[in-house]
Structure formats: C-alpha cells, structure tokens
Amino acid sequence: MNKNVIISVKGIQTSGNKDSNTLELVTEGKYYKKGNAYFVTYKESQVTGMEGTTTTLKISDDGIVTLMRFGSVNTQFIFEQGQKHMSYYDTKYGTFTIEVTTNIVNIDVDDKGGEIRVDYRLDIDDNKSGQNDFHMFIREAGQFDDKYSEDYKETN
C-alpha cells in the first residue's frame, strides 16, 4: 500500500502564561504501510517556518507515534502515552535538547487513512515551553470522507 493523501493538521500550542497559538495546515503527502506500522510523510512549507524539511510520522501498532523531520530542521520526537522522551532539535539557529512528555495518544488509522491526536508538553533546554495538542486527519487524495470533515470541523 502506497497512497497519495491529503493531510489536515491542526496544532495548538499553549504557553505557560496561557497564551495559545493555533497552526492549521492542509497539504498533500504519502501514506504507506511497512511491517506493522503506518507512515505518513509530507513536505513542510513556509507556513510552518520549516520550508525545506520533510516530516514523517511513524504510527506503530503499539500506540507509539514517532515524528521525524529531516532537512532545514532535524529531529525525532517519540510520543508514548504517559512517558517522557529526550531528543535533539537541530535548526539553522543551533541545536536544542527537547524533552517530550506525552499525556494522550489517540490513534484511529487503517489502510484508508484516519486520524491521530497527540497531547504533549515540550521542555526546551530544561525550560518549559508549553502544552501542545496535535491533531492530524489523513484521507486518500481525490476521496472526501464526511466522517473526517465533520470531525475536523468540530475541533475548529
């Protein structure tokens, strides 16, 4: 299985002083299965501030989501419910140590696509950066599934 897909991403970042920043992105990408894991990959754009970066999410059947970025930004975040994981965030401005503490991982994907929601906290170089909520919908290009569009509308 290797499909062209439309990926809808909504990310909400809330800082320590409760200010929130919402980023929404709709882009084309690839969706495929390798072994017991699904993968979704897409190119970042100027909108996300990571132009020149390719993002890949590995969605494991054990409930772990791994976000990998290569290009102008290089990193790997592991989202495992109730767990902390350390990684490096390599940018043109320098390299930072990132601690990811995952509160919630909801995965509902199959060969047709689906959705992923991850709620997590980021600490950058031992400083609290804020709470993040990441919601992704994956659907086959050319297909329009009312279930996903209604779910997406409800989160907006």
C-alpha positions as a Markdown table, in Angstrom:
| # | Residue | x | y | z |
|---|---|---|---|---|
| 1 | Met | 0.0 | 0.0 | 0.0 |
| 2 | Asn | 1.3 | 3.4 | -1.0 |
| 3 | Lys | -1.2 | 6.2 | -1.4 |
| 4 | Asn | -1.3 | 9.9 | -2.3 |
| 5 | Val | -3.2 | 11.5 | 0.6 |
| 6 | Ile | -4.5 | 14.9 | 1.8 |
| 7 | Ile | -3.3 | 15.6 | 5.3 |
| 8 | Ser | -5.1 | 18.1 | 7.5 |
| 9 | Val | -3.1 | 19.2 | 10.6 |
| 10 | Lys | -4.2 | 21.4 | 13.5 |
| 11 | Gly | -1.7 | 22.2 | 16.2 |
| 12 | Ile | -2.5 | 24.3 | 19.3 |
| 13 | Gln | 0.4 | 25.4 | 21.5 |
| 14 | Thr | -0.4 | 26.9 | 24.9 |
| 15 | Ser | 2.4 | 28.7 | 26.7 |
| 16 | Gly | 2.9 | 28.9 | 30.5 |
| 17 | Asn | 1.0 | 32.2 | 30.6 |
| 18 | Lys | -2.0 | 30.5 | 28.9 |
| 19 | Asp | -1.5 | 32.3 | 25.5 |
| 20 | Ser | -2.3 | 30.0 | 22.7 |
| 21 | Asn | -1.2 | 29.8 | 19.1 |
| 22 | Thr | -3.0 | 27.7 | 16.5 |
| 23 | Leu | -1.5 | 26.4 | 13.3 |
| 24 | Glu | -3.6 | 24.8 | 10.6 |
| 25 | Leu | -2.2 | 23.2 | 7.5 |
| 26 | Val | -3.7 | 21.2 | 4.6 |
| 27 | Thr | -1.1 | 19.5 | 2.4 |
| 28 | Glu | -0.5 | 16.6 | 0.1 |
| 29 | Gly | 1.6 | 13.7 | 1.2 |
| 30 | Lys | 2.2 | 10.0 | 1.0 |
| 31 | Tyr | 0.7 | 7.3 | 3.2 |
| 32 | Tyr | 2.0 | 3.7 | 3.3 |
| 33 | Lys | 2.4 | 0.7 | 5.5 |
| 34 | Lys | 5.6 | -1.1 | 6.3 |
| 35 | Gly | 5.5 | -4.1 | 8.6 |
| 36 | Asn | 3.1 | -3.4 | 11.4 |
| 37 | Ala | 3.4 | 0.4 | 11.2 |
| 38 | Tyr | 1.7 | 3.1 | 9.0 |
| 39 | Phe | 3.8 | 6.1 | 7.8 |
| 40 | Val | 2.6 | 9.5 | 6.6 |
| 41 | Thr | 5.1 | 11.9 | 5.0 |
| 42 | Tyr | 4.8 | 15.4 | 3.7 |
| 43 | Lys | 6.9 | 18.5 | 2.9 |
| 44 | Glu | 6.8 | 21.4 | 5.3 |
| 45 | Ser | 6.2 | 24.8 | 3.9 |
| 46 | Gln | 6.8 | 28.5 | 4.6 |
| 47 | Val | 3.6 | 28.5 | 6.7 |
| 48 | Thr | 5.2 | 26.2 | 9.3 |
| 49 | Gly | 8.5 | 28.0 | 9.2 |
| 50 | Met | 10.2 | 24.8 | 8.3 |
| 51 | Glu | 10.4 | 25.1 | 4.5 |
| 52 | Gly | 13.0 | 22.6 | 3.1 |
| 53 | Thr | 12.0 | 20.0 | 5.7 |
| 54 | Thr | 10.3 | 16.6 | 5.2 |
| 55 | Thr | 8.2 | 15.4 | 8.1 |
| 56 | Thr | 7.4 | 11.7 | 8.5 |
| 57 | Leu | 5.1 | 10.2 | 11.2 |
| 58 | Lys | 5.5 | 6.5 | 12.1 |
| 59 | Ile | 2.3 | 5.2 | 13.6 |
| 60 | Ser | 3.1 | 1.9 | 15.4 |
| 61 | Asp | 0.5 | -0.7 | 16.3 |
| 62 | Asp | 1.7 | -0.5 | 19.9 |
| 63 | Gly | 0.3 | 3.1 | 20.2 |
| 64 | Ile | 3.6 | 4.9 | 19.8 |
| 65 | Val | 3.8 | 7.8 | 17.3 |
| 66 | Thr | 7.3 | 8.9 | 16.2 |
| 67 | Leu | 7.7 | 12.2 | 14.4 |
| 68 | Met | 10.8 | 12.6 | 12.3 |
| 69 | Arg | 12.0 | 15.7 | 10.5 |
| 70 | Phe | 14.9 | 15.9 | 8.0 |
| 71 | Gly | 16.1 | 19.0 | 6.1 |
| 72 | Ser | 16.4 | 22.5 | 7.4 |
| 73 | Val | 15.1 | 21.1 | 10.8 |
| 74 | Asn | 16.3 | 17.7 | 12.0 |
| 75 | Thr | 14.7 | 16.0 | 14.9 |
| 76 | Gln | 12.9 | 12.9 | 16.2 |
| 77 | Phe | 10.1 | 13.1 | 18.8 |
| 78 | Ile | 8.6 | 9.9 | 20.3 |
| 79 | Phe | 5.1 | 10.2 | 21.6 |
| 80 | Glu | 4.2 | 7.4 | 24.0 |
| 81 | Gln | 1.3 | 8.0 | 26.4 |
| 82 | Gly | 2.4 | 8.7 | 29.9 |
| 83 | Gln | 6.2 | 8.7 | 29.0 |
| 84 | Lys | 9.0 | 11.2 | 28.7 |
| 85 | His | 11.5 | 11.0 | 25.8 |
| 86 | Met | 14.6 | 13.2 | 25.2 |
| 87 | Ser | 15.8 | 14.2 | 21.7 |
| 88 | Tyr | 17.7 | 16.9 | 19.9 |
| 89 | Tyr | 16.2 | 19.6 | 17.8 |
| 90 | Asp | 18.7 | 20.7 | 15.2 |
| 91 | Thr | 18.0 | 24.0 | 13.4 |
| 92 | Lys | 19.9 | 26.7 | 11.5 |
| 93 | Tyr | 19.9 | 28.6 | 14.8 |
| 94 | Gly | 21.6 | 25.8 | 16.8 |
| 95 | Thr | 20.8 | 22.6 | 18.5 |
| 96 | Phe | 18.5 | 22.3 | 21.4 |
| 97 | Thr | 17.7 | 19.5 | 23.9 |
| 98 | Ile | 14.0 | 18.7 | 23.9 |
| 99 | Glu | 12.1 | 16.7 | 26.5 |
| 100 | Val | 8.7 | 15.5 | 25.3 |
| 101 | Thr | 6.2 | 14.4 | 27.9 |
| 102 | Thr | 3.1 | 12.8 | 26.3 |
| 103 | Asn | -0.2 | 12.9 | 28.0 |
| 104 | Ile | -2.5 | 11.5 | 25.3 |
| 105 | Val | -2.0 | 9.4 | 22.2 |
| 106 | Asn | -5.2 | 8.6 | 20.2 |
| 107 | Ile | -4.7 | 6.6 | 17.0 |
| 108 | Asp | -7.5 | 5.6 | 14.6 |
| 109 | Val | -5.9 | 4.6 | 11.3 |
| 110 | Asp | -6.3 | 1.8 | 8.8 |
| 111 | Asp | -5.4 | 1.3 | 5.1 |
| 112 | Lys | -7.8 | 4.1 | 4.1 |
| 113 | Gly | -6.3 | 6.8 | 6.4 |
| 114 | Gly | -7.7 | 8.0 | 9.6 |
| 115 | Glu | -6.7 | 10.4 | 12.4 |
| 116 | Ile | -4.1 | 10.9 | 15.1 |
| 117 | Arg | -4.2 | 13.1 | 18.2 |
| 118 | Val | -1.3 | 13.7 | 20.5 |
| 119 | Asp | -1.3 | 16.0 | 23.5 |
| 120 | Tyr | 2.1 | 16.6 | 24.9 |
| 121 | Arg | 4.4 | 19.1 | 26.8 |
| 122 | Leu | 7.7 | 20.3 | 25.5 |
| 123 | Asp | 10.6 | 21.4 | 27.6 |
| 124 | Ile | 13.4 | 23.0 | 25.7 |
| 125 | Asp | 16.9 | 23.0 | 27.3 |
| 126 | Asp | 15.2 | 22.4 | 30.7 |
| 127 | Asn | 12.8 | 25.4 | 30.2 |
| 128 | Lys | 9.1 | 24.7 | 30.0 |
| 129 | Ser | 7.9 | 25.7 | 26.5 |
| 130 | Gly | 4.2 | 24.8 | 26.8 |
| 131 | Gln | 1.4 | 22.4 | 26.2 |
| 132 | Asn | 0.8 | 21.2 | 22.6 |
| 133 | Asp | -2.2 | 19.5 | 21.0 |
| 134 | Phe | -1.6 | 18.0 | 17.6 |
| 135 | His | -4.5 | 16.6 | 15.5 |
| 136 | Met | -4.0 | 15.1 | 12.1 |
| 137 | Phe | -6.5 | 13.7 | 9.6 |
| 138 | Ile | -5.3 | 11.6 | 6.7 |
| 139 | Arg | -7.5 | 10.8 | 3.7 |
| 140 | Glu | -6.8 | 9.4 | 0.2 |
| 141 | Ala | -6.4 | 12.2 | -2.4 |
| 142 | Gly | -9.5 | 12.5 | -4.5 |
| 143 | Gln | -11.7 | 11.0 | -1.8 |
| 144 | Phe | -13.8 | 13.0 | 0.5 |
| 145 | Asp | -15.0 | 11.3 | 3.7 |
| 146 | Asp | -17.7 | 13.2 | 5.6 |
| 147 | Lys | -16.6 | 11.5 | 8.8 |
| 148 | Tyr | -13.2 | 13.2 | 8.8 |
| 149 | Ser | -14.5 | 16.5 | 7.6 |
| 150 | Glu | -17.2 | 16.7 | 10.3 |
| 151 | Asp | -14.6 | 15.6 | 13.0 |
| 152 | Tyr | -12.2 | 18.3 | 11.7 |
| 153 | Lys | -15.0 | 21.0 | 11.8 |
| 154 | Glu | -15.8 | 20.0 | 15.4 |
| 155 | Thr | -12.2 | 20.7 | 16.5 |
| 156 | Asn | -12.1 | 24.1 | 14.9 |
